[in-house]
Amino acid sequence: MQNNVVKNEFDLKAGHYETNRLAQWYKAHANEILNQVHDFDSGDILDIGCATGYQLRLLCERFPDAKLVGLDISDKMTQQASEYCEQLSRDIHFITDDWENLTDESRTMLENYSFRLIICANTVHYFIDPIRAIRQMYEMLDRDGMLLILEREKTSSPLTLLWGVLHRHLIKDQVEFYSADTIMAYLSQAGFKNVNVLSSIKKYFWKGKLFTSIALIKGNKIND
Ligand SMILES: C[S@@+](CC[C@H](N)C(=O)[O-])C[C@H]1O[C@@H](n2cnc3c(N)ncnc32)[C@H](O)[C@@H]1O
């Protein structure tokens, strides 16, 4: 599977992403991230794999002074995100691009911001090269910036384990689920410090979904 296949998949999901069966599950993740953002005081925020911008709309209420940017590979997602934001009194800037193959134009746009917080929720498992993608997050962050990655934790959810096996052997695409330890190792390799699991949620049945096991992982960019 190439990233254009991922784009097509999410183009089809954009119109009902915030109302479908899994919407309340994803929204609960966004609220969990919001609850855990304690260390952020000022600066700009980038959400990679922002989908329809629900997370950014939550952050915009909490952080009225931050400039907010969402990036997603699916133009239908960013279009829908912009429509949801029409009623807001603030601008959120949405960029349609592939984080793994940023155009020069997107890169230049992004470099105009000072990102002190980058969020990437439920998206790392789509990356072809997650280590490179995380390294790019490190580079895009400002000094003293923080990265938050939320992902399914494959070692403690039989459902995620099963999906991983199906993706690898039957669907044969690039989707790969990780353990929290593996993602933390990727952050450390990219240069992040203070890498740890800020919170984890393990539930047999939660927000309409069986066997939830998610981890919210944090890393700080600390320039020596
Ligand atoms: C499962 S959704 C998660 C959306 C949102 N972060 C959330 O937690 O509800 C994954 C999102 O990542 C986007 N995505 C996947 N691969 C991407 C890439 N290489 N670059 C940018 N966006 C990507 C998809 O289009 C989709 O909107």
The ligand as a MOL file (V3000), in Angstrom:
LIG
                    3D

  0  0  0     0  0            999 V3000
M  V30 BEGIN CTAB
M  V30 COUNTS 27 29 0 0 0
M  V30 BEGIN ATOM
M  V30 1 C -7.1140 7.0990 11.8850 0
M  V30 2 S -7.0620 8.7610 11.3390 0 CHG=1
M  V30 3 C -6.7030 9.6120 12.8410 0
M  V30 4 C -7.1890 11.0250 12.7950 0
M  V30 5 C -7.0470 11.7970 14.0910 0
M  V30 6 N -5.6770 12.1110 14.3940 0
M  V30 7 C -7.6870 11.0500 15.2230 0
M  V30 8 O -6.9730 10.5610 16.1280 0
M  V30 9 O -8.9330 10.9180 15.2030 0 CHG=-1
M  V30 10 C -5.5010 8.8650 10.4870 0
M  V30 11 C -5.3530 10.1640 9.7090 0
M  V30 12 O -3.9980 10.2680 9.2650 0
M  V30 13 C -3.9670 10.7050 7.9290 0
M  V30 14 N -2.7010 10.2290 7.3340 0
M  V30 15 C -2.3060 8.9530 7.1230 0
M  V30 16 N -1.0740 8.9240 6.5880 0
M  V30 17 C -0.6800 10.2110 6.4710 0
M  V30 18 C 0.5010 10.8440 5.9700 0
M  V30 19 N 1.5200 10.1210 5.4610 0
M  V30 20 N 0.5880 12.1920 6.0000 0
M  V30 21 C -0.4420 12.9440 6.4940 0
M  V30 22 N -1.5980 12.4000 6.9560 0
M  V30 23 C -1.7070 11.0590 6.9640 0
M  V30 24 C -5.2260 10.0840 7.3030 0
M  V30 25 O -5.6390 10.7410 6.1350 0
M  V30 26 C -6.2240 10.2140 8.4560 0
M  V30 27 O -6.9490 11.4100 8.4070 0
M  V30 END ATOM
M  V30 BEGIN BOND
M  V30 1 1 1 2
M  V30 2 1 2 3
M  V30 3 1 2 10
M  V30 4 1 3 4
M  V30 5 1 4 5
M  V30 6 1 5 6
M  V30 7 1 5 7
M  V30 8 2 7 8
M  V30 9 1 7 9
M  V30 10 1 10 11
M  V30 11 1 11 12
M  V30 12 1 11 26
M  V30 13 1 12 13
M  V30 14 1 13 14
M  V30 15 1 13 24
M  V30 16 1 14 15
M  V30 17 1 14 23
M  V30 18 2 15 16
M  V30 19 1 16 17
M  V30 20 1 17 18
M  V30 21 2 17 23
M  V30 22 1 18 19
M  V30 23 2 18 20
M  V30 24 1 20 21
M  V30 25 2 21 22
M  V30 26 1 22 23
M  V30 27 1 24 25
M  V30 28 1 24 26
M  V30 29 1 26 27
M  V30 END BOND
M  V30 END CTAB
M  END
